[in-house]
Amino acid sequence: MKRILILLIGLTLTLAGVQPAFAKSALTPIDLGTLGGNFSSAFDLNNSLQVVGFSLTTSGAMHAFLWQDGAMTDLDSGAGTFSRANAINRQGQIVGIHQTAAGEFHAALWDADADAVTDLGTLGGAESNAFDINDKGQVVGYSQDLSGNFRAFLWEAGEMMDLGTLGGCCSVANGLNRQGQVVGFSVTEAGETHPFLWEAGVMIDLGTLGGWGSGANAINNRAQVVGQSTTEDGLVHAFLWEDGVMIDLGTLGGPFSSALSINRPGQVVGVSEGHAFLWEAGQMITLESLGGFFSRAAAINDRGQVVGQSALASGESHATLWK
C-alpha cells in the first residue's frame, strides 16, 4: 500500500515555474466555468463534446458536473456533500463517485439523461470509485474488499467482479476499451507497483521503464496503453505501450510526465512539469493555459478535442476545454 500511495503522489506531481521547452499547440483553451465556487476540473469528454468532472459549489461542496452546449449542470443527488464524474461514454452514461446518505463513498452511474444515479456498490468494503465506462456500459474502477484492500473491478449488468492482482494485495482499474480490455496498476508479489492489461480473466504485467513503479491510465480501441513509470534513474516519465513494447514519451524538459489519455488515432495527452501536453508523431507539445502557471490535460476524444484543468491569472483553477 505504501508504494501505491507513492505512485499516486507521483501521478499528481507538478513542478510549478518550470517553463515548457517544446512547441505550443494551436488548440485554444476555453474556460468551462464552475458550479459557483472557485475551482473545477474536467476528467473526460465524448465525441459529442459532453464534458464531465467536478466543481466547487457556492456552498463549498464538491459536486459532479456535466457540461454541454455551454452550460454546466450539477449532477449531485443531494444525498451527501461530495460527488465526482470521472468518465462519459458515447451514449452519455457517466460514472464516478458519490457520497451516500450513510456517509460512505461509492462508485456511481448516472444515466444518459443525467437525472438518475445508480449506486454500483462495493466488493464488501466501505468504499468504491468508478473511473471509466465503455460504449457497452461496462464500468471499471476500484473497491475495498472485506479485508479493506483496494481491488480493481469490472461492473456489468449489476454485477461487480474482482479482477485480481499481479500477486500482491491491491489493484486499481483506470480504463477500458470497447473490447472490454482493462488497464490499471497492481502491487506485484515482490511488492512493486506495475501496470496491467486484463482481458478475459487474465491479468498481464506490462513492466516498467526500468524503475520499480509504473501505472496504466488509459487504453484505446487499438489496445494502445498509456501511463507513467519510474525510469532506471528514478525519474517519472509518460509511456506508450503497444504490442509488448513500452516507449518513453519523454517530458517537457524536466524529470516528470504522466500520460492520462489516448484516442483512437493515437494522440496522447497528460501533464509534464505542471503543464498540459499533447503528444503526437513523436513530439510533445505544450497546451496553452488560461493565464496561470498550471494546467493538466485529462482526456482527448477521437476528434482531437481535449479537456482538463487550468489555472487562471487570478489564481483560480477551472475546468478547461482545448479545441
N, C-alpha and C positions, 0 to 999 in steps of 0.2 A: 504493500500500500504506500510505503514511503516513496518508492520510485515512481509510482503512478502520480503522486502529488507533485513530485519534482517535474515530471513530464508536463503535467497540466499547467504548472507555473511557466514552463518554457513556451507553452502554446500562446500565452498572453504577454510574453516578454516584449517590451518596446524600449527602444533606445532613443529617447527624445533628444532633439538637437543635432542628430547626425543627418547630414544632407545627402539626398539621393545622388548616386554617381551616374545613373543611367538616364536615358532619354525619357521625356514625358509623353504620356498618351494624349491623343487628340480627343478622348472622351471627356465630356463636360459633366462636372459634379452638380447634382440638383439636391437641394435641401428638402427632405420629406416632412420636416416639422416634428412635432411631438403631440402627446395627448394632454398638453397643458403644462408639463414640467419642463425642466431644463436639460433633459437627457433622453435620447432614444437611440436605438441601434437596430439595423436590419440584418437578418440572417439568411434569407432565401427569397427567390423570385421564380416565377414560371415564365413561359414564353408569351403569356397573355399580359405580362407586366403587372401581375399581382405580387405585392411585396409583403413579407411578414417579418415580425421582430417583436421588440418590446420597448415600452416608453414609460417614463415617469409621468404620473398624472398631476393635476393641480394639488392634490392632497399628499403627494409624495409616494403613493403606491406605485409598484411596477406592474404594468398590465400588458398583455399580449395585444398586438395590433395587426390589422390587415389594411394595407394601403393600396388603393386602386383609383384610377381616374382623378387623381389629385386630392383625394380625401383619405384621411386616416381614421379607421373605425376601431373602437375599443372592443376586444373580444372577451374580456374578463366576465366570468359568470356571476361574480359578486359573492361567491362562497367564501373566499379568503381575500388576502390582500396582495397576492402575488400570482402572476402568470406570465409565460413567455412562449411565443410562437417561434419554432425553430426551422420549419420546412413547410413547403406547399407543393402539391403535385399539379399535373395538368388539369385535373378536374376541379381544382380549387379546394381540395381537402387539406387541412392544416394540422400539423402535430406540434407538440411542445410539452409544457409542464404547467400545472395549475395547483393552487393550494386548495385542499378540500375543506369542507366545513369543520372537520375534526383537526385541522391544522397540519395535516401531512401533505407532502408534495408528490404528486402522481403524474405519470405520463398522461397526456390528453390528446384527443382527436376532435377537431371542430369540423362540422360538415361543410359541404361546398357553399351553402348559403351563409355560413359563419354565424348562424343563430342557434346552434345547439352544440353542446360539448359532451363527449363521451369520456369517462374515466377508464383508462386502459388497465388499471390495477397494478399489481406488483407480482414478483416471484416469491412472495411470502413475507418480505420485509416491509419497512415503512415508506420507502422512497423509490421512485422510478422517474425516468425522463425519456422522452421520445425525441430523437434527433433527425430522423429522415423518414419520408414516405415516398413510395414509388407510384406509378400510374395504375398499378393493380391494387392499391390500397394496403400493401404490406408496409409495416412500420418497424423501425429498429431504434434501439436506444440502450439504456442500462436500467437495471433494477437491483435493489438489495434482495438477497435471498434470506432464508430463515436463519442463516448464520451471520447475517449482516454484511456479507461480501457483495461488491458490485459485480453483476454478471450481465454480459451482452444478451439482448433478447431480440427475437423476431416475433412480432404480433401479427396475426392474420385471422380474420373471421372470428374475433372474440377470444382467441387463444394466444397466450404469451408463452413462447418456448425459450428455454435457456440454451444458448448456443455453445456453452462450454468455455474452455480456456486453452491456452498453449502449455498447460501443465502447472500453472500457478493458481493463485487464489481467485484472481479477478480478471474481468474483461469489460470493455465498453464498445458498443457498436455505434459508429458515427454516420455511416452512409450505406446506401444500397442502390442498385440499378434496376432496370426493368426486368432483367432476367432473374432477379432475386439473389444476386451475389452481394454479400455483405462485407464491409470493411470496418476496421476499428483498431483497437490495441488491447493487448493482454499481457499479464505477467507470465513469464515462462517458468519452467521448472527450476531454472538457475536463478530466478529472482530478477531477471532483466525485464524490460518492457519492450515488446516488439509489435509491429503491425501485423494484422492478419487479414486473410481473404477467406471467407466462409462460403461454401457452396454445397448444397445437397448433403448436409450433415458433416462435412469435412472442413476443418479449420487448418489453413496453411500459414506458416510463418514466412513473412515476406523479407525478413532480415533487416539490416541497418546499413548506414553509410560508413560503417567501421567502428561506431561507438556502441555503447551499451543500451541506449534507449531510442525508440522510434515509435511513431504512431501514424495510422492512416486516417484521413479525414473524409475522403470522398472517392467515389468510383463512377465512371460514366458507362454508357451502354456498350462501349468498346472494351470494357474491362481494363481501362487505364486507371491507375490508382495514384492519388496524391496525398502528401502529408509532410511530416518533418522528422528528421533523425539527427541524433548526435553523430558527429564525424569522428574520425580516428584521433584528431587533435582536440576534441572536446567542444567543438562549435555545434550550433544547431542550424541545419540547412533544410530548405524545402526539397522534396524529392518528387519525381515521377517514376512510377513502377509500371512496367509493361513486359509481358512475356518472360517473367523471371528475372528481369534486369532492372535495378534501381539506379536512376540517373539523378545526380546532384544538380539542382536548378540554380545554385549559387545564391547570392544576396545582392542587396543594393549598396554593397561596398563595405559592410561590417560583418560581424560574426553570426547574425541571426536572420532567419527567414522561415516562414511556415506557409505551406500551400493548403488552402482551405476548400477549394472547389475546382472542378474541371468540367467543361461542357463536352458535347459530342464531337465538335471539331478539334478538341484537344487544347483549347485555350485554358490557362490556369490562372487563378487569382489567389491572393493571400496578403500577407504583411511581412515587411522586412525593414528593420531599423526604424520602426514606428511609422512606416509609410505603406499605403496600399499599393500593390503591384499587379500588373497584368503580364503574364509570361506567354509568349508565342514565338514559334520559329526560332527557338534557342535564345531569345532575348528577353530580359526582364525590364519592363517599362514602368515608370512611376505614374500613378494616377493622382491627379491634382486634388488637393484638399479643398474644403470650404473656407479656407483662410487661416486655419490653425496649424499647429505643428504636427498633429497626429491624424492618421487615417488608417482604415483597415478594410480590405475587400473580402467579403464573406462568401459570396456566391456569384456565379455567372451563368446566364441561360444560353440556349443554343443560338440566340440572335446576337450574342456578344455584349448584352447589357449586364451591368454589374451593380450589386448592392453591397452595402456595408455601413460604415460609420466614419464620420469625420469631425474633427474639432473645428469650431468657428473661431474667428479672431476674438470674439467676445469671451472665449473660454468654455462656452457650452459645447456639447458634443451631440450631433444629430444623426439620425438615420439618413443615408445618402444613396442616391441612385446616380450611376455614371452611364451616360448613353451618348 
